[in-house]
Amino acid sequence: MELNIGIKPEFLAKVAHSLSKIMADEFVLYTKTLRAHWCVTGPDFHSKHLYFEGLYEDMADICDDIAERIRTIGHFPPASLREFLDLTHLSEDALPENNGIAHIKALLQDHESIIIHYREHINGYADALHDLGSSDYITGLMEKHEKIAWMLRSHLE
């Protein structure tokens, strides 16, 4: 059955493609957060291990929400590692060390990159693509990343 929610099909396709890129960024960041959880070492191992566990659980929820948003607008989300790597703007660079500070710095950099990316595109959903729902949704995601970035930054002060 054809979707009829007041947004032109060509706009929905553009929104879905943009959300797919966002999902790719989120999935790559989720994976990097898992890496931090699995590989962190050092005297603060236990606290950082638990902290990263909470972060990756939050990231898993974000990925699921984005996939459902894409389905809500009548499209299918990317669902393979190849698609995620082709769509993301994040890198998979290895860290020089596996201590908590190195992981926190790397994750903070990615969260800030995502915040900037979202901020640059929020208005386009509403203005160019007439999708206030996705604009609002991305604003909410950006706010989640801002809070995570604040917490990561606080570990470095």
TORSE-355955 format. One record per residue: residue number from 1; x negated, y, z negated of N, C-alpha, C in turn; residue in one letter. Coordinates in pm, 1 decimal. Layout:
! residues N
roti n_x n_y n_z ca_x ca_y ca_z c_x c_y c_z guke
NUM X Y Z X Y Z X Y Z a
...
END
This chain:
! residues 157
roti n_x n_y n_z ca_x ca_y ca_z c_x c_y c_z guke
1 -83.8 -117.1 0.0 0.0 0.0 0.0 -88.7 124.0 0.0 m
2 -50.7 222.3 76.8 -129.3 344.3 89.3 -114.9 433.1 -33.6 e
3 -225.8 491.5 -72.4 -230.4 580.1 -188.3 -167.6 714.3 -153.9 l
4 -80.7 765.9 -239.6 -15.7 894.2 -217.3 -20.5 974.7 -346.9 n
5 -132.7 1046.2 -368.1 -148.5 1124.6 -490.5 -172.9 1272.6 -462.6 i
6 -145.7 1316.1 -339.8 -156.7 1457.3 -307.0 -294.4 1502.5 -263.1 g
7 -382.9 1408.9 -232.9 -516.6 1441.2 -182.8 -533.6 1370.1 -49.7 i
8 -580.1 1443.9 50.7 -597.8 1386.5 183.7 -694.1 1267.1 179.1 k
9 -665.3 1164.3 259.1 -752.6 1045.0 260.5 -899.8 1075.7 286.3 p
10 -927.9 1172.2 374.7 -1068.2 1204.3 402.7 -1136.3 1267.8 280.9 e
11 -1060.2 1342.4 200.9 -1114.7 1399.5 78.0 -1137.8 1289.9 -25.6 f
12 -1044.3 1195.7 -32.7 -1060.4 1083.9 -125.8 -1185.7 1002.5 -92.4 l
13 -1211.2 983.6 35.9 -1331.3 908.9 77.6 -1457.9 983.4 35.0 a
14 -1457.8 1115.8 49.0 -1574.1 1194.8 7.3 -1591.7 1190.9 -144.2 k
15 -1481.8 1199.2 -217.2 -1489.3 1189.6 -362.9 -1543.3 1053.0 -402.6 v
16 -1491.9 947.4 -340.6 -1536.5 811.1 -373.0 -1685.7 795.4 -345.3 a
17 -1733.2 853.0 -234.8 -1876.2 842.9 -203.1 -1959.1 917.8 -307.6 h
18 -1913.7 1035.6 -345.4 -1984.0 1112.6 -447.3 -1983.3 1040.2 -582.1 s
19 -1868.4 985.9 -619.3 -1859.9 910.4 -744.3 -1946.5 784.1 -739.3 l
20 -1962.8 726.8 -620.7 -2050.1 609.8 -606.5 -2195.5 646.7 -634.5 s
21 -2236.1 764.8 -591.7 -2371.6 811.8 -622.7 -2387.8 833.5 -773.0 k
22 -2284.5 888.6 -832.9 -2286.8 910.2 -977.1 -2294.3 775.9 -1049.5 i
23 -2216.1 680.5 -1003.0 -2218.6 548.7 -1065.3 -2357.3 485.5 -1052.1 m
24 -2420.6 504.3 -938.0 -2555.5 450.9 -918.3 -2652.9 513.2 -1018.3 a
25 -2644.4 644.8 -1036.2 -2730.7 710.7 -1134.7 -2705.2 655.4 -1274.1 d
26 -2579.4 640.9 -1307.3 -2543.6 592.1 -1440.5 -2591.8 448.0 -1460.8 e
27 -2580.3 364.6 -1358.3 -2622.7 225.0 -1372.1 -2773.6 214.0 -1384.2 f
28 -2845.3 295.0 -1307.1 -2991.2 294.3 -1318.8 -3032.0 343.9 -1457.2 v
29 -2966.4 447.0 -1507.7 -2996.4 495.7 -1642.2 -2958.7 392.1 -1747.9 l
30 -2848.7 323.3 -1727.7 -2810.1 212.6 -1816.3 -2922.4 108.2 -1821.2 y
31 -2974.8 71.7 -1705.7 -3081.1 -28.3 -1697.6 -3208.4 21.3 -1766.5 t
32 -3239.6 148.2 -1747.8 -3357.5 204.2 -1813.1 -3339.0 208.7 -1965.2 k
33 -3217.3 228.3 -2008.7 -3188.4 228.5 -2151.9 -3200.0 87.0 -2208.0 t
34 -3154.9 -11.9 -2131.0 -3176.4 -151.9 -2170.3 -3325.6 -181.2 -2183.0 l
35 -3402.5 -132.8 -2087.9 -3547.9 -153.2 -2092.2 -3605.2 -94.6 -2221.5 r
36 -3559.0 25.6 -2257.9 -3606.6 86.9 -2382.0 -3571.2 -0.7 -2501.6 a
37 -3450.7 -52.2 -2503.4 -3404.7 -138.6 -2612.6 -3488.5 -266.9 -2619.9 h
38 -3511.7 -328.2 -2506.7 -3583.8 -454.8 -2503.4 -3733.2 -439.8 -2526.8 w
39 -3791.4 -328.5 -2481.6 -3937.7 -319.3 -2475.8 -4000.1 -224.0 -2577.3 c
40 -3920.9 -151.5 -2653.0 -3978.6 -55.2 -2746.8 -4066.8 -126.4 -2848.8 v
41 -4179.0 -62.3 -2881.7 -4271.7 -113.3 -2982.3 -4310.3 1.4 -3074.2 t
42 -4374.4 -32.6 -3183.4 -4427.2 69.2 -3273.2 -4369.1 60.6 -3412.4 g
43 -4420.2 146.6 -3501.0 -4377.7 140.9 -3641.0 -4229.6 174.2 -3661.0 p
44 -4170.4 242.5 -3565.4 -4027.8 275.7 -3575.1 -3942.9 181.7 -3488.9 d
45 -3997.9 62.6 -3460.5 -3931.2 -32.7 -3372.0 -3784.5 -54.8 -3409.5 f
46 -3758.2 -89.9 -3533.7 -3622.4 -129.6 -3570.4 -3522.0 -16.7 -3548.5 h
47 -3553.3 102.1 -3592.8 -3458.9 213.2 -3577.0 -3439.8 249.3 -3430.1 s
48 -3546.4 248.6 -3351.7 -3534.7 281.4 -3209.0 -3462.2 169.6 -3133.9 k
49 -3489.3 45.8 -3169.9 -3421.1 -68.1 -3107.7 -3269.8 -55.4 -3126.9 h
50 -3227.9 -23.9 -3247.0 -3084.7 -6.1 -3275.2 -3028.2 117.4 -3206.2 l
51 -3104.7 224.9 -3204.2 -3059.7 348.2 -3138.6 -3037.9 324.0 -2989.0 y
52 -3134.4 260.3 -2923.8 -3122.0 233.4 -2780.8 -3006.5 136.6 -2752.8 f
53 -2979.7 46.3 -2845.0 -2865.7 -44.8 -2827.8 -2734.7 34.0 -2820.9 e
54 -2717.2 128.9 -2910.6 -2597.2 212.4 -2906.8 -2587.6 290.7 -2777.4 g
55 -2701.7 341.3 -2729.8 -2701.6 416.3 -2603.5 -2662.4 328.9 -2485.2 l
56 -2720.4 208.5 -2476.2 -2686.8 126.7 -2359.4 -2542.7 79.6 -2364.4 y
57 -2488.7 60.5 -2483.4 -2346.4 25.2 -2492.6 -2259.5 140.6 -2442.5 e
58 -2295.4 263.3 -2477.7 -2223.1 380.5 -2427.1 -2235.7 391.1 -2275.5 d
59 -2356.1 363.4 -2224.4 -2378.5 370.8 -2079.5 -2297.9 264.7 -2004.7 m
60 -2283.9 147.3 -2062.8 -2202.8 41.6 -2000.5 -2057.7 87.8 -1988.9 a
61 -2007.3 152.3 -2093.2 -1869.5 204.6 -2089.0 -1855.3 311.3 -1981.8 d
62 -1954.4 398.0 -1968.4 -1950.2 502.2 -1865.8 -1944.9 438.4 -1726.8 i
63 -2028.5 338.5 -1702.2 -2028.8 271.0 -1570.8 -1891.8 210.7 -1540.5 c
64 -1832.8 146.0 -1639.3 -1701.6 85.5 -1620.3 -1596.2 192.5 -1591.1 d
65 -1602.2 302.9 -1662.7 -1505.5 412.0 -1640.2 -1517.0 469.8 -1499.6 d
66 -1639.5 486.0 -1451.4 -1658.3 540.9 -1316.8 -1604.1 443.7 -1212.6 i
67 -1632.3 315.9 -1229.8 -1579.4 216.1 -1136.1 -1426.8 222.8 -1132.7 a
68 -1366.5 237.5 -1248.5 -1220.3 246.3 -1253.4 -1169.1 375.9 -1192.7 e
69 -1244.5 484.1 -1207.2 -1204.7 611.3 -1143.5 -1207.4 595.0 -991.3 r
70 -1309.9 529.5 -940.5 -1320.0 506.4 -795.3 -1203.4 420.6 -748.0 i
71 -1169.5 318.6 -823.8 -1055.0 233.1 -787.7 -924.2 313.0 -795.4 r
72 -913.6 402.6 -892.2 -793.1 484.0 -908.9 -765.1 567.1 -784.4 t
73 -870.3 610.4 -717.2 -849.6 691.3 -596.3 -854.0 607.0 -468.8 i
74 -838.9 476.0 -485.9 -817.7 388.6 -370.6 -940.4 335.3 -300.5 g
75 -1054.3 337.9 -364.8 -1177.2 289.2 -302.3 -1244.2 185.8 -393.0 h
76 -1351.1 125.1 -342.4 -1424.8 25.8 -418.2 -1560.3 82.4 -458.4 f
77 -1602.1 57.9 -582.1 -1731.4 109.7 -627.4 -1846.7 24.5 -575.7 p
78 -1967.3 82.2 -574.7 -2082.8 -0.4 -543.7 -2096.0 -106.1 -654.3 p
79 -2143.9 -222.7 -617.0 -2149.5 -330.7 -716.9 -2269.3 -422.4 -696.0 a
80 -2376.6 -368.3 -641.9 -2498.3 -447.8 -627.7 -2618.2 -360.5 -662.2 s
81 -2724.5 -424.6 -703.7 -2845.4 -350.0 -736.8 -2898.1 -274.1 -615.7 l
82 -2891.1 -334.9 -498.3 -2937.1 -268.9 -375.8 -2858.1 -140.6 -351.4 r
83 -2725.6 -147.6 -365.4 -2643.7 -27.1 -345.9 -2680.7 80.4 -448.2 e
84 -2697.7 41.3 -572.9 -2733.1 138.7 -675.7 -2865.6 206.2 -643.4 f
85 -2966.0 126.5 -603.9 -3096.8 183.7 -573.2 -3092.8 271.5 -448.9 l
86 -3008.3 237.1 -352.8 -2995.5 318.9 -232.6 -2924.6 451.8 -260.4 d
87 -2835.1 453.9 -359.1 -2753.1 572.2 -386.3 -2808.4 664.3 -494.1 l
88 -2891.4 614.2 -583.3 -2934.8 694.2 -698.5 -3036.4 801.1 -661.0 t
89 -3040.7 906.3 -741.0 -3147.2 1005.3 -726.0 -3253.8 987.4 -835.1 h
90 -3233.4 891.4 -924.3 -3329.8 863.1 -1030.2 -3436.4 767.0 -979.3 l
91 -3550.5 765.6 -1048.1 -3657.9 673.3 -1008.9 -3667.3 560.3 -1110.7 s
92 -3738.6 457.1 -1071.2 -3761.6 343.0 -1160.1 -3905.9 337.8 -1207.1 e
93 -3969.2 450.9 -1218.5 -4109.7 455.3 -1257.5 -4134.6 384.3 -1389.7 d
94 -4246.1 315.8 -1394.7 -4287.2 248.0 -1518.2 -4339.7 351.0 -1617.2 a
95 -4326.1 320.5 -1744.2 -4375.5 409.8 -1848.3 -4521.3 379.1 -1879.6 l
96 -4597.6 480.8 -1922.7 -4736.8 455.0 -1959.3 -4749.9 374.8 -2089.1 p
97 -4646.2 383.9 -2175.6 -4646.4 313.3 -2303.1 -4504.6 267.4 -2333.9 e
98 -4492.1 175.6 -2428.3 -4359.7 126.7 -2467.5 -4318.1 174.5 -2606.3 n
99 -4378.2 281.0 -2655.8 -4337.6 329.7 -2787.1 -4208.2 411.2 -2775.5 n
100 -4146.8 436.0 -2889.9 -4018.8 505.4 -2892.3 -4023.6 642.2 -2827.1 g
101 -4130.0 718.0 -2851.7 -4140.5 853.5 -2796.4 -4146.0 850.2 -2643.5 i
102 -4222.8 758.2 -2586.7 -4231.6 748.5 -2440.3 -4094.7 717.6 -2379.9 a
103 -4022.4 625.3 -2440.8 -3888.7 591.9 -2390.4 -3792.6 709.3 -2406.2 h
104 -3799.8 776.3 -2518.7 -3710.5 890.3 -2541.7 -3737.5 1000.9 -2440.4 i
105 -3862.9 1031.8 -2414.9 -3897.0 1135.7 -2316.6 -3844.9 1099.0 -2177.5 k
106 -3862.3 973.9 -2138.6 -3816.2 930.2 -2005.9 -3663.9 936.1 -1996.5 a
107 -3595.9 888.0 -2098.8 -3449.4 890.3 -2097.3 -3397.6 1033.5 -2101.5 l
108 -3460.3 1119.5 -2179.5 -3418.8 1259.3 -2185.7 -3431.3 1325.0 -2048.7 l
109 -3539.9 1299.7 -1980.6 -3559.5 1356.1 -1847.0 -3446.5 1313.4 -1752.8 q
110 -3407.3 1187.4 -1758.1 -3300.5 1138.3 -1670.8 -3164.5 1196.9 -1709.7 d
111 -3136.6 1204.7 -1838.8 -3008.6 1264.0 -1881.5 -3001.4 1409.9 -1837.8 h
112 -3109.6 1484.5 -1852.7 -3109.1 1624.3 -1810.2 -3094.0 1637.2 -1659.2 e
113 -3156.2 1546.9 -1585.4 -3141.6 1547.4 -1439.4 -2996.4 1523.3 -1399.1 s
114 -2932.2 1430.7 -1466.8 -2791.2 1401.3 -1439.4 -2703.2 1521.4 -1474.7 i
115 -2731.5 1586.1 -1586.5 -2654.2 1704.7 -1626.3 -2661.3 1811.3 -1517.5 i
116 -2780.9 1839.0 -1470.4 -2798.7 1939.9 -1365.4 -2723.8 1899.2 -1239.8 i
117 -2734.9 1773.5 -1201.8 -2667.0 1722.7 -1081.9 -2514.5 1739.9 -1094.4 h
118 -2459.3 1702.4 -1208.2 -2314.9 1716.4 -1229.7 -2273.5 1862.7 -1225.3 y
119 -2349.5 1947.3 -1292.5 -2316.6 2089.0 -1298.5 -2312.2 2149.6 -1157.0 r
120 -2400.1 2104.3 -1070.5 -2405.3 2155.3 -932.7 -2287.5 2109.9 -848.1 e
121 -2219.2 2002.2 -887.0 -2114.5 1945.2 -802.8 -1972.9 1951.9 -859.6 h
122 -1958.1 1991.4 -984.6 -1825.6 1989.9 -1048.6 -1723.0 2070.8 -969.8 i
123 -1757.2 2191.4 -934.1 -1660.0 2277.7 -866.3 -1622.2 2228.0 -727.3 n
124 -1711.8 2156.3 -662.6 -1682.6 2103.7 -528.8 -1565.9 2006.1 -527.6 g
125 -1551.7 1929.6 -634.1 -1438.5 1837.3 -640.5 -1306.6 1913.9 -639.0 y
126 -1300.3 2019.8 -717.0 -1175.9 2097.3 -725.8 -1156.9 2185.8 -603.2 a
127 -1260.9 2258.8 -564.7 -1246.7 2358.9 -459.1 -1242.6 2299.1 -318.7 d
128 -1343.7 2221.4 -284.1 -1353.8 2170.4 -147.1 -1270.1 2045.7 -123.7 a
129 -1255.6 1961.7 -227.2 -1189.6 1832.7 -207.8 -1051.7 1825.3 -273.5 l
130 -1011.5 1932.6 -338.6 -878.1 1943.7 -400.1 -849.7 1830.4 -499.4 h
131 -953.3 1791.1 -573.7 -938.5 1684.4 -671.5 -975.7 1736.2 -810.1 d
132 -879.2 1797.6 -874.6 -901.0 1851.6 -1009.0 -928.1 1740.4 -1110.2 l
133 -868.8 1624.6 -1089.2 -890.4 1511.4 -1179.3 -1036.2 1469.8 -1183.2 g
134 -1098.2 1456.3 -1066.4 -1239.5 1417.1 -1063.2 -1328.1 1529.6 -1115.3 s
135 -1292.1 1652.5 -1089.1 -1367.4 1765.6 -1143.6 -1365.7 1762.1 -1295.9 s
136 -1248.7 1739.7 -1351.8 -1234.8 1730.4 -1496.4 -1310.4 1608.5 -1550.2 d
137 -1299.9 1498.4 -1479.8 -1367.5 1376.0 -1521.1 -1519.0 1396.8 -1526.3 y
138 -1574.4 1458.6 -1423.0 -1718.8 1482.4 -1417.7 -1760.7 1580.4 -1527.0 i
139 -1675.9 1678.0 -1556.4 -1705.4 1769.9 -1666.5 -1718.3 1692.8 -1797.5 t
140 -1628.8 1599.3 -1820.7 -1635.7 1516.7 -1941.1 -1762.4 1432.6 -1947.2 g
141 -1800.9 1375.8 -1832.3 -1925.2 1297.4 -1827.2 -2045.6 1386.1 -1857.6 l
142 -2045.0 1504.4 -1800.1 -2155.6 1597.0 -1822.7 -2167.8 1628.7 -1971.5 m
143 -2054.4 1650.3 -2037.2 -2056.4 1680.4 -2180.1 -2111.7 1562.7 -2261.5 e
144 -2080.6 1440.5 -2221.0 -2137.4 1322.8 -2289.5 -2288.9 1321.6 -2275.9 k
145 -2337.2 1351.2 -2155.3 -2482.2 1352.9 -2132.7 -2548.5 1468.0 -2207.5 h
146 -2480.7 1580.7 -2217.2 -2536.9 1691.9 -2293.8 -2556.7 1652.5 -2440.1 e
147 -2459.8 1581.0 -2496.2 -2470.9 1537.7 -2636.2 -2583.7 1435.4 -2652.4 k
148 -2591.7 1340.5 -2560.2 -2699.0 1241.1 -2566.5 -2834.9 1310.1 -2553.5 i
149 -2845.6 1406.3 -2461.1 -2972.2 1478.6 -2441.9 -3010.4 1554.4 -2568.8 a
150 -2914.1 1615.8 -2633.4 -2940.9 1685.8 -2759.4 -2997.7 1588.8 -2862.5 w
151 -2936.3 1472.0 -2873.6 -2982.9 1374.4 -2972.2 -3122.2 1322.1 -2937.1 m
152 -3146.2 1294.7 -2810.3 -3279.3 1249.7 -2769.3 -3382.7 1359.7 -2796.9 l
153 -3349.2 1482.9 -2761.3 -3438.1 1595.4 -2783.0 -3471.8 1611.5 -2931.7 r
154 -3371.7 1586.7 -3016.3 -3392.2 1600.9 -3160.5 -3494.7 1501.7 -3215.0 s
155 -3510.8 1386.2 -3149.1 -3613.8 1289.9 -3189.7 -3754.7 1345.7 -3163.8 h
156 -3764.9 1440.9 -3073.7 -3895.7 1492.7 -3033.2 -3936.3 1618.2 -3109.5 l
157 -3847.6 1670.7 -3191.2 -3878.6 1796.2 -3261.8 -3944.3 1770.7 -3394.8 e
END
